[in-house]
Amino acid sequence: MYEQDTIAAIATPPGEGSVAIVRISGVDAEKIATRVFTRSQGRSGKLKSHTLYHGTIHDPDSNGILDQVLVTIMRQPRSYTGEDVVEVHCHGGAFVSRQILGLILAQGARQAEAGEFTKRAFLNGKLDLAQAEAVLDLIRARTVKGVELALNQASGALSKHVGELREELIDILVQVEAAIDFPDEDIELLQRPLLAEKIDRLTEKIKAISETYEWGRLFREGAKVCICGRPNVGKSSLLNALLGEARVIVTSIPGTTRDVIEESINLDGLPVVIWDTAGIRESRDQVERLGVEMSHEYILRADVAMFVLDGSEGPTPEDFELLRLVDGKKRLIVINKIDLGRGFSLEELKAQDAEAEAVLVSAKTGAGIESLKSDLRKLLLNYQAEPEVAVTNVRHRSELMRSAEALTQAAAAIESGLPPELVAVSLNEAREALEEIIGIVANDNILERIFMNFCIGK
């Protein structure tokens, strides 16, 4: 467990606003609040739980008033942390909220650490670990779809699925442990081939959920797309067209873009960061050479390389040479400037790159831009339909993969005729990996890594 003390923090972002919230949680939360809060119009009596009260915050030593506020108490266990929680809703000035927090700390509360309120909610059984991590995803979500995925996980969808996998695993483990505990009953692992088949089926289920990670990661973290190509093919114009505004300077002079320009768009709920890079070519200009080097670096970092060609003049030897830079990456070829007439042959492109997928657009007129967005989204998501439950957290994927690997070892041990004790070792490792996802098994190092990423006050 943890030290049964009382913590406090400002729960709203820093800066000026209409309202700020100072949150207190712990055994002395109500006592501290009673010491510094006076109800309006001289009213007294014990505060009702989950009710807002108007009054003032005052310093009990000097009796000076700090602010007019609204105060609510949420008594355990019907609170976020599972402890008594008090919230002081004060005016949103940074100075006022800090003064109130300082007063509360002077009454015996301790400054909360990052994520400590949510950590206490987990330790008190209000949330499992996967749900607690979803709280952070919800705070950081940048699109409606990101919010939806985080809420789905916070409501326990992933935890329920992992729990069902764990129960299935425990059923298998019971059979193996029965063979260990009752060797004279001729259980013999209840027919090894059937048991190995059960383990294989469970392994496939775990692999299937772990394989949704890339899909979920893109919604959680956002996808990265690099616009690349030789100079003057319309890369910056294409970025402006995707953004729907003139964000980047566009001229007919090759090499105008020297640095990497970063912007964000929303592709039907999928957050995407787009990098407009310098045109790739040999140059004696030192600044342009540095820009070209950065282009290479950003191509490597991107989830998808959007390779732009000039559709009015057709592919050049330089285009085909540059296309080789994105071999092995997800790529989408954008044939731009179709408003100037077609000097481009798709057949010629296919002859050089049979797997090339091309979209015809005009960054100047906007023709084909919506199709480009649609194709880009499909390519980023690998043309997958939305899974029923998605893994968005690398820790969860790692534990799922560890569980699947341990199950594979257990199946191999069964098929090799090894003793049930060795089979049980692998099955227990697989079980522990699943339990670490939802926090049935959780060590302090894991908890510290998770909650240190939260803001103070959450």
C-alpha positions in Angstrom: 0.0 0.0 0.0 1.1 3.6 0.6 1.5 6.1 3.4 -1.9 7.2 4.6 -1.2 10.9 4.5 -3.1 13.8 2.8 -2.0 15.3 -0.5 -2.9 18.5 -2.3 -2.3 20.1 -5.6 -3.7 22.6 -8.2 -5.6 20.4 -10.6 -6.1 23.0 -13.4 -3.5 24.2 -15.9 -1.2 27.1 -14.9 -2.1 30.6 -16.1 -5.1 32.8 -15.9 -8.7 31.5 -16.3 -12.1 31.9 -14.9 -11.8 29.1 -12.4 -8.9 27.1 -10.8 -9.3 24.0 -8.7 -7.3 23.0 -5.7 -7.7 19.3 -4.9 -7.1 17.6 -1.5 -7.2 13.9 -0.9 -6.5 11.8 2.2 -7.4 11.1 5.8 -7.3 14.8 6.8 -8.8 16.3 3.7 -12.1 17.2 5.4 -10.5 18.4 8.6 -8.2 20.8 6.7 -11.0 22.1 4.6 -13.1 22.8 7.7 -10.2 24.7 9.2 -9.9 27.1 6.2 -13.4 27.3 4.7 -16.3 29.4 6.1 -19.8 29.0 4.5 -21.7 32.1 3.3 -24.2 33.9 5.6 -22.8 32.3 8.7 -24.2 28.9 8.0 -22.7 25.9 9.9 -23.0 22.2 10.2 -21.4 19.2 8.6 -21.0 19.5 4.8 -23.0 17.0 2.8 -21.0 14.8 0.4 -21.1 15.7 -3.3 -22.6 19.1 -2.7 -21.2 22.5 -3.7 -21.0 25.2 -0.9 -20.3 28.9 -1.4 -18.1 30.7 1.1 -14.6 32.1 1.7 -11.1 30.7 2.2 -9.4 32.3 5.2 -6.1 31.9 7.0 -7.0 30.6 10.5 -4.0 32.3 12.0 -4.6 35.9 10.7 -8.3 35.4 9.8 -7.5 37.2 6.5 -9.7 36.2 3.5 -7.9 34.8 0.5 -10.9 34.3 -1.9 -14.5 33.7 -2.4 -14.9 30.0 -3.5 -17.1 27.0 -4.0 -16.1 23.9 -2.0 -17.3 20.3 -2.4 -16.4 17.2 -0.4 -16.6 13.7 -1.9 -16.4 11.2 0.9 -14.8 7.8 0.5 -15.4 5.5 -1.2 -17.4 7.6 -3.7 -14.5 9.7 -4.9 -11.9 9.6 -7.6 -9.1 8.3 -5.3 -11.3 6.2 -3.1 -10.3 8.5 -0.2 -12.0 11.6 1.2 -11.5 14.3 -1.6 -12.1 18.0 -1.2 -12.1 20.4 -4.2 -11.8 24.2 -3.8 -13.1 26.0 -6.9 -11.5 29.5 -6.7 -10.9 32.4 -9.1 -8.5 31.4 -11.8 -5.6 33.7 -11.2 -2.3 31.8 -10.7 -1.5 33.9 -7.6 -4.8 33.2 -5.9 -4.7 29.4 -6.5 -1.1 29.2 -5.3 -2.0 31.2 -2.1 -4.8 28.7 -1.3 -2.6 25.7 -2.0 0.1 27.1 0.2 -2.5 27.6 3.0 -3.7 24.0 2.7 -0.1 22.7 2.8 0.5 24.8 5.9 -2.4 22.9 7.6 -0.6 19.6 7.2 -1.2 18.4 3.7 1.7 17.4 1.4 2.3 18.6 -2.1 1.1 15.8 -4.4 3.5 14.2 -6.8 2.9 13.8 -10.5 -0.1 11.5 -11.1 -0.5 10.7 -7.4 -4.2 11.2 -7.3 -4.7 8.6 -10.1 -2.1 6.4 -8.5 -4.1 6.4 -5.3 -7.2 5.6 -7.3 -5.4 2.5 -8.7 -4.1 1.5 -5.3 -7.5 1.8 -3.8 -9.1 -0.4 -6.5 -11.0 2.4 -8.2 -9.2 1.8 -11.5 -7.0 -1.0 -12.8 -3.6 -0.1 -14.3 -4.8 -0.1 -17.9 -7.6 2.2 -17.0 -5.3 4.5 -15.1 -3.0 4.8 -18.1 -6.0 5.6 -20.3 -6.6 8.7 -18.1 -3.4 10.1 -19.4 -4.3 9.1 -23.0 -7.6 11.0 -22.5 -5.8 14.1 -21.3 -3.4 14.1 -24.3 -5.9 13.1 -27.0 -5.9 15.4 -30.0 -8.9 14.2 -32.0 -12.4 13.0 -31.4 -11.2 9.4 -32.3 -8.4 9.7 -29.8 -10.8 10.6 -27.1 -13.1 7.7 -28.1 -10.3 5.2 -27.9 -9.1 6.5 -24.5 -12.6 6.5 -23.1 -13.1 3.0 -24.3 -10.0 1.8 -22.5 -10.8 3.9 -19.4 -14.2 2.2 -19.3 -12.4 -1.1 -19.0 -12.8 -2.6 -22.6 -9.1 -3.6 -22.8 -9.1 -4.8 -19.2 -12.1 -7.0 -19.8 -10.6 -8.5 -22.9 -7.2 -9.2 -21.1 -9.2 -10.6 -18.1 -10.9 -13.1 -20.4 -7.6 -14.2 -21.9 -6.2 -14.6 -18.3 -9.2 -16.7 -17.3 -8.7 -18.9 -20.3 -5.0 -19.3 -19.4 -5.8 -20.1 -15.8 -8.1 -22.9 -16.9 -5.2 -24.4 -18.8 -2.9 -23.9 -15.9 -5.3 -25.7 -13.6 -5.1 -28.8 -15.7 -1.3 -28.8 -15.7 -1.1 -28.2 -12.0 -3.6 -31.1 -11.4 -1.1 -33.3 -13.2 1.6 -32.1 -10.9 -0.4 -32.4 -7.6 -1.9 -35.8 -8.4 0.7 -37.8 -10.4 -0.9 -41.1 -9.4 -4.3 -40.2 -10.9 -3.1 -40.8 -14.5 -4.1 -37.4 -15.6 -1.1 -37.1 -17.9 -2.0 -33.5 -18.7 -5.4 -34.6 -19.9 -4.1 -35.6 -23.3 -1.1 -33.5 -24.4 -2.2 -32.9 -28.0 -5.5 -31.4 -26.9 -3.9 -29.2 -24.3 -1.2 -28.0 -26.8 -4.1 -27.1 -29.2 -5.8 -25.1 -26.5 -2.6 -23.2 -25.8 -2.0 -22.5 -29.6 -5.6 -21.1 -29.9 -5.0 -18.8 -26.9 -1.6 -17.7 -28.3 -3.3 -16.7 -31.5 -5.8 -14.6 -29.6 -3.1 -12.8 -27.7 -1.1 -12.2 -30.9 -4.2 -10.8 -32.6 -4.8 -8.2 -29.9 -1.1 -7.3 -29.8 -1.1 -6.7 -33.5 -3.6 -3.9 -33.1 -0.8 -1.8 -31.5 0.3 -0.1 -34.7 -3.2 0.9 -35.5 -3.8 2.2 -31.9 -0.4 3.9 -31.7 -1.2 6.1 -34.7 -4.4 7.4 -33.0 -2.6 7.8 -29.7 0.6 9.4 -30.8 -0.2 10.7 -34.2 1.2 9.6 -37.6 4.2 11.2 -39.2 4.3 11.9 -43.0 7.2 13.3 -44.9 6.6 15.2 -48.2 9.7 14.7 -50.3 11.0 14.9 -53.9 13.3 16.9 -56.0 13.0 20.7 -56.1 10.1 22.6 -57.7 7.7 19.7 -58.0 5.2 21.5 -55.7 5.9 20.0 -52.3 5.1 23.2 -50.4 2.1 24.0 -52.6 0.8 20.5 -51.7 1.3 21.2 -48.0 -0.7 24.4 -48.3 -3.5 22.5 -50.2 -3.6 19.8 -47.4 -3.8 22.5 -44.8 -6.4 24.6 -46.7 -4.3 27.7 -46.2 -1.2 29.4 -47.5 1.1 28.3 -44.7 4.4 28.0 -46.7 6.1 30.4 -49.0 5.8 29.1 -52.6 7.9 30.4 -55.5 9.0 29.2 -58.9 12.6 29.2 -57.7 13.9 25.7 -57.0 15.3 25.3 -53.5 13.0 27.9 -51.8 12.4 25.5 -48.9 15.6 25.1 -46.9 14.4 23.9 -43.5 11.8 21.3 -42.5 8.4 22.9 -42.0 6.0 21.0 -39.6 2.3 21.2 -39.6 -0.6 19.1 -38.3 -3.8 17.9 -39.9 -6.7 15.7 -38.9 -7.6 12.9 -41.2 -11.0 11.8 -40.1 -9.9 11.5 -36.5 -6.4 10.4 -37.2 -3.9 13.1 -36.1 -1.1 13.5 -38.6 2.1 15.6 -38.5 3.3 16.5 -42.0 6.9 17.5 -42.7 7.6 19.6 -45.8 11.2 19.0 -46.6 13.8 20.7 -48.8 14.0 19.4 -52.4 16.6 16.7 -52.7 19.4 17.5 -55.2 23.1 18.0 -55.4 24.0 21.6 -54.4 27.0 23.7 -53.7 25.0 25.9 -51.3 25.9 24.9 -47.8 22.5 25.9 -46.3 20.7 23.9 -49.0 22.9 20.9 -48.5 22.0 21.0 -44.8 18.4 21.1 -45.7 18.8 18.1 -48.0 20.5 16.1 -45.2 17.6 16.9 -42.9 15.2 15.7 -45.7 16.9 12.3 -45.6 16.7 12.2 -41.8 12.9 13.0 -41.8 12.2 10.4 -44.5 13.7 7.7 -42.2 11.6 8.9 -39.3 8.3 9.1 -41.1 5.5 6.5 -41.0 4.8 7.3 -44.7 6.9 9.0 -47.3 4.7 11.1 -49.7 6.8 11.3 -52.8 5.9 14.2 -55.1 6.4 14.1 -58.9 5.8 16.8 -61.5 2.9 15.5 -63.6 3.3 18.1 -66.3 6.7 17.0 -67.4 6.9 13.3 -66.6 9.4 11.4 -64.5 13.1 12.2 -64.7 16.1 9.9 -64.0 16.5 11.9 -60.8 12.9 11.0 -59.7 13.6 7.3 -60.2 16.9 7.6 -58.3 15.2 9.4 -55.4 12.4 6.8 -55.3 15.0 4.3 -54.3 15.5 6.4 -51.1 12.1 5.3 -49.9 12.4 1.6 -50.7 11.2 -0.5 -47.8 9.0 2.3 -46.5 5.3 2.9 -46.8 5.1 5.4 -49.6 2.5 7.2 -51.6 3.4 8.8 -54.9 1.7 12.1 -55.6 1.6 13.2 -59.2 1.2 17.0 -58.9 0.4 19.8 -61.4 -2.2 17.8 -63.4 -3.8 21.2 -64.2 -0.8 21.9 -66.5 -1.6 18.9 -68.7 -0.4 15.3 -68.5 3.2 14.7 -69.4 3.3 11.7 -67.1 2.8 8.0 -67.9 1.6 5.8 -65.0 2.8 2.8 -67.0 6.3 4.3 -67.1 6.2 4.6 -63.4 4.9 1.1 -62.9 7.7 -0.2 -65.1 10.2 1.2 -62.6 8.2 0.4 -59.5 5.5 -2.2 -59.8 4.2 -1.6 -56.2 3.9 2.1 -56.7 0.6 3.6 -55.6 -0.1 7.0 -57.2 -2.6 9.8 -56.7 -3.2 12.5 -59.3 -3.6 16.0 -57.8 -3.3 19.7 -58.5 -2.1 21.5 -55.5 -3.0 24.8 -57.3 -6.7 24.0 -58.0 -7.3 21.5 -55.2 -8.2 18.7 -57.6 -7.6 15.2 -56.1 -6.7 16.5 -52.6 -9.6 14.8 -50.9 -8.8 11.5 -52.6 -5.2 12.0 -51.5 -6.3 12.5 -47.9 -8.4 9.3 -48.0 -5.7 7.2 -49.6 -3.1 8.5 -47.1 -5.3 7.6 -44.2 -5.9 4.1 -45.5 -2.2 3.6 -46.1 -1.2 4.8 -42.6 -3.7 2.4 -41.1 -2.6 -0.4 -43.4 -6.1 -0.6 -44.9 -7.3 -2.3 -41.7 -10.9 -2.0 -40.4 -11.2 -0.7 -36.8 -10.5 -3.5 -34.3 -13.1 -4.2 -31.6 -10.4 -3.6 -28.9 -7.2 -1.8 -29.7 -3.9 -1.7 -27.9 -2.5 1.9 -27.8 0.3 1.5 -25.2 3.7 0.0 -25.9 3.9 -1.5 -22.4 0.7 -3.4 -23.1 2.0 -4.7 -26.4 5.3 -5.7 -24.8 3.5 -7.7 -22.1 1.2 -9.4 -24.6 4.1 -10.4 -26.7 5.9 -11.8 -23.6 2.7 -13.8 -22.8 2.5 -15.2 -26.3 6.1 -16.1 -26.3 5.8 -17.9 -23.0 2.7 -19.8 -24.3 4.7 -20.9 -27.3 7.3 -22.3 -25.0 4.7 -24.1 -23.0 3.2 -25.7 -26.1 6.6 -26.8 -27.2 7.3 -28.3 -23.8 4.0 -30.3 -24.0 4.7 -31.6 -27.5 8.3 -32.6 -26.4 6.9 -34.6 -23.5 8.7 -32.5 -20.9 7.5 -32.8 -17.2 4.3 -30.8 -16.3 6.4 -28.7 -13.8 8.3 -27.1 -16.8 5.1 -26.5 -18.7 3.7 -24.8 -15.6 6.7 -22.4 -15.4 6.0 -21.1 -18.9 2.3 -20.9 -18.3 2.8 -18.9 -15.1 5.1 -16.5 -16.9 2.4 -16.0 -19.5 -0.2 -15.4 -16.8 2.0 -12.8 -15.0 2.5 -10.9 -18.2 -1.2 -10.5 -18.7 -1.7 -9.6 -15.0 1.0 -6.8 -15.3 -1.2 -5.1 -18.0 -4.1 -4.6 -15.6 -2.1 -4.3 -12.4 -2.9 -7.6 -10.6 0.8 -7.9 -10.5 2.6 -4.6 -10.4 6.0 -3.6 -9.1 7.0 -0.2 -7.9 9.3 0.5 -10.9 6.4 0.0 -13.3 4.1 2.3 -11.3 6.8 5.0 -11.0 7.4 5.0 -14.7 3.7 5.2 -15.5 2.6 7.9 -13.1 5.6 10.1 -13.5 4.3 11.0 -17.0 1.1 12.5 -15.5 0.8 16.2 -14.6 0.7 17.2 -10.9 -2.9 17.4 -9.7 -4.2 14.4 -11.7 
